[in-house]
Amino acid sequence: MRTHLYRGVLALVAALVLSAPAFAQGIVKGKVVDEKNQPVADAKVSISGPARNAETKTNNKGEFVQVGLQSGPYTITVTKDKVGTQQAKVNVTQGTPVEQNFTLGAAPPGGLSAEQKLVQEAAGSAIAALREGRDDEAIAKLNDVIVKLPTCSDCYYNLGLAYTHKQQWPEAETALKKSIELKPTNPDPYNGLANVYNAQKKFDDALAMNAKATELAGSTAGAGGAGNAEATYNQGVVLFNAGKYADAKTQFEAATKADPNNANAFYQLGMTSLNLGQIPEAVAALETFIKIAPNDPKAAQVNGSLPALKQMLPK
């Protein structure tokens, strides 16, 4: 009877593993400055959305990062005493980090030339198209902006994301490398390249990009901070897809410690433990995943699997 049950659980594990995500999780990041364009440290950043609310603060450079968000619309409110308050609405999707910057206490935008205004509007329209999944439109608009503003690192980064969505790997790689050339201290294009290499099973290259992203994220968000948690999680995904489950487990464990609300990290930790035959650890991680994200698309499948897995626990 136990052998029969074990075979059934193995089949269940195989089904679950096939559903593991291959790209990064839902992320919101940005920078907060004052009207003199100086970073605003310790500003309160409140993020409210469909699955859960989150709260963080800006670091000394005015930067913030929040990972582990489910897909959907979110409202971000940034507040700093004696400086000001600003709010913005964003749409989070898995694998496409959303960047939203804020200027507290500033007057409405003005003083731009007609050409600068057109470039700014075109860039905003391109990012909106990217977030809504209109990749071809985003690519066309971003390329148009780059012609007018060839030093726009973020434009190349978003262009790389659009090509990634379309699985046009050479074009994605070229765009992301150009973004790095223009702004080598930004971890985002390194994470983007890791996804590109991961999808092509170039795991050594993917791990190298993740290592660089982890290094840069640690310097911008602080060791153990949300940015570092993102890079650690992504490195675990690459190791998992490469079949290096023991190493992947170490990364996912570190990601859950850096961000205890990171539902995707707990899910992947559970999947990795299953592949290692560590049923108690898998059950614990998956139960935490359900607790954090009961409405996640993967939650129903996990809920259906847990009773069988629990029967495998040592008596």
C-alpha positions as CSV (number, residue, x, y, z in Angstrom):
1,M,0.0,0.0,0.0
2,R,2.8,2.4,0.9
3,T,4.6,1.7,-2.4
4,H,1.5,2.4,-4.3
5,L,1.0,5.7,-2.5
6,Y,4.6,6.6,-3.0
7,R,4.3,6.1,-6.8
8,G,1.2,8.2,-6.8
9,V,3.0,11.0,-5.0
10,L,5.9,10.8,-7.4
11,A,3.4,11.3,-10.3
12,L,2.0,14.2,-8.4
13,V,5.4,15.7,-7.8
14,A,6.1,15.5,-11.6
15,A,2.9,17.4,-12.4
16,L,3.8,20.0,-9.8
17,V,7.4,20.5,-11.0
18,L,6.2,21.0,-14.6
19,S,4.2,24.0,-13.4
20,A,7.2,25.7,-11.7
21,P,7.8,29.3,-12.9
22,A,10.7,30.0,-15.1
23,F,10.9,33.7,-14.7
24,A,11.1,36.3,-11.9
25,Q,8.2,37.1,-9.7
26,G,6.0,40.3,-9.5
27,I,8.2,43.2,-8.5
28,V,7.6,46.9,-7.9
29,K,10.6,49.2,-7.6
30,G,11.4,52.9,-7.9
31,K,13.1,56.0,-6.6
32,V,11.8,58.9,-4.5
33,V,13.3,62.4,-4.8
34,D,12.4,65.8,-3.7
35,E,11.8,68.8,-5.9
36,K,15.5,69.5,-6.0
37,N,16.0,66.0,-7.3
38,Q,17.7,64.9,-4.1
39,P,17.0,61.3,-2.8
40,V,14.4,61.1,0.0
41,A,15.4,58.5,2.5
42,D,13.1,56.7,4.9
43,A,10.0,57.7,2.9
44,K,7.0,55.4,3.7
45,V,6.0,53.3,0.7
46,S,2.6,51.7,0.9
47,I,1.5,49.2,-1.8
48,S,-2.1,48.0,-1.9
49,G,-3.5,45.4,-4.3
50,P,-5.7,42.5,-5.0
51,A,-3.9,39.8,-3.0
52,R,-2.2,41.5,-0.1
53,N,-0.9,44.9,1.0
54,A,2.8,45.6,1.5
55,E,4.8,48.4,3.1
56,T,8.5,49.3,2.9
57,K,10.8,52.4,3.1
58,T,13.3,54.0,0.8
59,N,17.0,53.5,1.5
60,N,19.6,56.3,1.7
61,K,19.5,56.6,-2.1
62,G,15.8,57.1,-2.1
63,E,15.2,53.6,-3.7
64,F,12.7,51.0,-2.8
65,V,11.9,47.5,-4.0
66,Q,9.0,45.2,-3.1
67,V,9.0,41.6,-4.4
68,G,6.6,38.7,-4.2
69,L,3.5,40.5,-5.5
70,Q,0.7,38.7,-7.4
71,S,-0.4,39.9,-10.8
72,G,-3.0,42.7,-10.8
73,P,-3.5,46.5,-10.2
74,Y,-1.8,48.1,-7.3
75,T,-1.8,51.6,-5.8
76,I,1.5,53.0,-4.5
77,T,1.4,55.8,-1.9
78,V,4.7,57.5,-0.9
79,T,4.8,59.8,2.1
80,K,7.5,61.7,3.9
81,D,6.8,64.2,6.7
82,K,7.5,67.8,5.7
83,V,8.3,66.7,2.2
84,G,5.0,65.6,0.7
85,T,2.8,62.7,-0.5
86,Q,2.3,61.2,-3.9
87,Q,0.3,58.3,-5.3
88,A,0.4,56.3,-8.5
89,K,-1.4,53.3,-9.9
90,V,0.6,50.4,-11.5
91,N,-0.2,47.0,-13.1
92,V,2.0,44.2,-11.9
93,T,2.7,41.1,-14.1
94,Q,4.9,38.1,-13.3
95,G,8.4,38.4,-14.7
96,T,8.2,42.1,-15.7
97,P,9.4,44.4,-12.9
98,V,7.4,47.6,-12.7
99,E,9.4,50.8,-12.1
100,Q,7.5,53.8,-10.6
101,N,9.4,56.9,-9.6
102,F,8.1,59.7,-7.4
103,T,9.0,63.4,-6.9
104,L,7.6,64.7,-3.6
105,G,6.7,68.3,-3.2
106,A,7.2,69.1,-6.8
107,A,5.1,71.4,-8.9
108,P,3.4,70.0,-12.0
109,P,5.9,69.2,-14.8
110,G,6.8,72.1,-17.0
111,G,9.6,73.9,-18.7
112,L,10.3,71.1,-21.1
113,S,10.9,71.7,-24.8
114,A,8.3,70.5,-27.3
115,E,10.6,67.7,-28.4
116,Q,11.4,66.7,-24.8
117,K,7.7,66.5,-24.1
118,L,7.1,64.3,-27.1
119,V,9.9,61.9,-26.1
120,Q,8.6,61.7,-22.6
121,E,5.1,61.0,-23.8
122,A,6.3,58.4,-26.2
123,A,8.4,56.6,-23.5
124,G,5.4,56.6,-21.2
125,S,3.2,55.2,-23.9
126,A,5.7,52.5,-24.7
127,I,5.9,51.4,-21.1
128,A,2.1,51.3,-20.8
129,A,2.0,49.1,-23.9
130,L,4.6,46.7,-22.4
131,R,2.7,46.4,-19.1
132,E,-0.5,45.6,-21.0
133,G,1.2,42.9,-23.1
134,R,1.2,44.8,-26.4
135,D,4.8,43.9,-27.1
136,D,5.0,44.8,-30.8
137,E,3.7,48.2,-30.1
138,A,6.1,48.7,-27.2
139,I,9.1,47.6,-29.3
140,A,8.1,50.1,-32.1
141,K,7.7,52.9,-29.6
142,L,10.8,52.2,-27.6
143,N,12.9,52.0,-30.8
144,D,11.5,55.4,-31.8
145,V,12.4,56.9,-28.4
146,I,16.0,55.4,-28.6
147,V,16.5,57.1,-31.9
148,K,15.8,60.5,-30.2
149,L,17.4,59.5,-26.9
150,P,20.2,56.9,-27.5
151,T,21.5,57.1,-24.0
152,C,18.3,55.9,-22.4
153,S,19.4,52.8,-20.4
154,D,15.8,52.1,-19.2
155,C,14.5,52.2,-22.7
156,Y,16.9,49.4,-23.8
157,Y,16.0,47.4,-20.6
158,N,12.3,47.6,-21.4
159,L,13.0,46.8,-25.0
160,G,14.9,43.7,-23.8
161,L,11.8,42.7,-21.7
162,A,9.5,43.1,-24.7
163,Y,11.8,40.9,-26.9
164,T,11.9,38.4,-24.0
165,H,8.1,38.2,-24.0
166,K,8.3,37.4,-27.7
167,Q,11.1,34.8,-27.2
168,Q,13.3,36.7,-29.6
169,W,16.4,35.9,-27.6
170,P,19.2,37.5,-29.8
171,E,17.3,40.8,-29.9
172,A,16.6,40.6,-26.1
173,E,20.3,39.9,-25.4
174,T,21.5,42.8,-27.5
175,A,19.1,45.3,-25.9
176,L,19.9,44.2,-22.3
177,K,23.6,44.3,-22.9
178,K,23.2,47.8,-24.3
179,S,21.3,48.8,-21.1
180,I,24.2,47.4,-19.0
181,E,26.7,49.4,-21.1
182,L,24.9,52.6,-20.5
183,K,24.2,51.9,-16.8
184,P,26.4,49.1,-15.4
185,T,25.4,49.5,-11.8
186,N,21.7,48.6,-12.4
187,P,21.0,45.0,-11.5
188,D,17.8,44.8,-13.6
189,P,19.3,44.1,-17.0
190,Y,21.5,41.4,-15.5
191,N,18.4,39.7,-14.1
192,G,16.9,40.1,-17.6
193,L,19.8,38.4,-19.2
194,A,19.7,35.6,-16.6
195,N,16.1,35.0,-17.8
196,V,17.1,35.0,-21.4
197,Y,19.9,32.5,-20.8
198,N,17.8,30.4,-18.5
199,A,15.1,30.0,-21.2
200,Q,17.8,28.8,-23.6
201,K,19.2,26.4,-21.1
202,K,22.5,28.3,-21.0
203,F,22.6,27.8,-17.2
204,D,26.2,28.8,-16.6
205,D,25.7,32.1,-18.3
206,A,22.4,32.6,-16.4
207,L,24.1,31.9,-13.1
208,A,26.9,34.4,-13.9
209,M,24.3,37.1,-14.6
210,N,22.4,36.2,-11.4
211,A,25.6,36.5,-9.4
212,K,26.3,40.0,-10.8
213,A,22.7,41.0,-10.1
214,T,22.9,39.7,-6.5
215,E,26.1,41.7,-6.0
216,L,24.6,44.9,-7.4
217,A,21.3,44.4,-5.6
218,G,23.2,44.0,-2.3
219,S,24.9,47.3,-2.8
220,T,21.7,49.2,-3.6
221,A,19.2,47.6,-1.3
222,G,21.4,46.4,1.5
223,A,22.4,42.8,2.3
224,G,19.2,40.8,3.1
225,G,17.0,43.5,1.7
226,A,14.2,43.1,-0.8
227,G,16.5,43.7,-3.9
228,N,18.8,41.0,-2.7
229,A,15.9,38.7,-2.0
230,E,14.8,39.1,-5.6
231,A,18.3,38.3,-7.0
232,T,18.6,35.3,-4.7
233,Y,15.2,33.9,-5.7
234,N,16.1,34.3,-9.4
235,Q,19.3,32.5,-8.9
236,G,17.4,29.7,-7.2
237,V,15.1,29.4,-10.3
238,V,18.1,29.1,-12.6
239,L,19.7,26.4,-10.4
240,F,16.3,24.6,-10.2
241,N,15.9,24.5,-14.0
242,A,19.5,23.3,-14.3
243,G,18.6,20.3,-12.0
244,K,20.9,21.5,-9.2
245,Y,18.3,21.1,-6.6
246,A,20.5,21.1,-3.5
247,D,22.0,24.5,-4.5
248,A,18.6,25.8,-5.5
249,K,17.2,24.9,-2.1
250,T,19.9,27.0,-0.4
251,Q,19.0,30.0,-2.6
252,F,15.2,29.6,-2.0
253,E,15.8,29.3,1.8
254,A,17.8,32.5,1.8
255,A,15.1,34.3,-0.2
256,T,12.4,33.2,2.3
257,K,14.5,34.5,5.1
258,A,15.2,37.8,3.4
259,D,11.5,38.3,2.6
260,P,9.2,36.1,4.8
261,N,6.2,37.2,2.7
262,N,7.6,35.9,-0.6
263,A,5.0,33.3,-1.6
264,N,6.8,32.3,-4.8
265,A,10.0,31.5,-2.9
266,F,8.1,29.2,-0.5
267,Y,6.4,27.5,-3.4
268,Q,9.8,26.9,-5.2
269,L,11.3,25.8,-1.9
270,G,8.5,23.2,-1.6
271,M,9.1,22.0,-5.2
272,T,12.8,21.8,-4.7
273,S,12.4,19.8,-1.5
274,L,10.1,17.4,-3.4
275,N,12.8,16.8,-6.0
276,L,15.2,16.0,-3.2
277,G,12.8,13.6,-1.6
278,Q,12.5,15.8,1.5
279,I,8.8,15.4,2.2
280,P,8.6,17.1,5.6
281,E,10.4,20.2,4.3
282,A,8.2,20.2,1.2
283,V,5.0,20.1,3.2
284,A,6.2,22.9,5.6
285,A,7.1,25.2,2.6
286,L,3.9,24.5,0.7
287,E,1.7,25.1,3.7
288,T,3.4,28.5,4.2
289,F,2.9,29.2,0.5
290,I,-0.9,28.6,0.9
291,K,-1.0,30.7,4.1
292,I,0.7,33.7,2.3
293,A,-1.1,33.4,-1.0
294,P,-4.4,31.4,-0.7
295,N,-5.7,32.9,-4.0
296,D,-2.6,32.2,-6.1
297,P,-3.3,30.3,-9.3
298,K,-1.1,27.4,-8.0
299,A,-2.9,27.3,-4.6
300,A,-5.7,24.9,-5.7
301,Q,-3.2,22.4,-7.1
302,V,-1.1,22.6,-4.0
303,N,-4.1,22.2,-1.7
304,G,-5.1,19.1,-3.6
305,S,-1.7,17.6,-3.2
306,L,-1.0,18.2,0.4
307,P,-3.2,15.4,1.9
308,A,-1.3,12.8,-0.1
309,L,2.1,14.3,0.7
310,K,1.2,14.4,4.4
311,Q,0.6,10.7,4.3
312,M,4.2,10.3,3.4
313,L,5.4,12.0,6.5
314,P,7.3,9.8,9.0
315,K,5.1,8.4,11.7
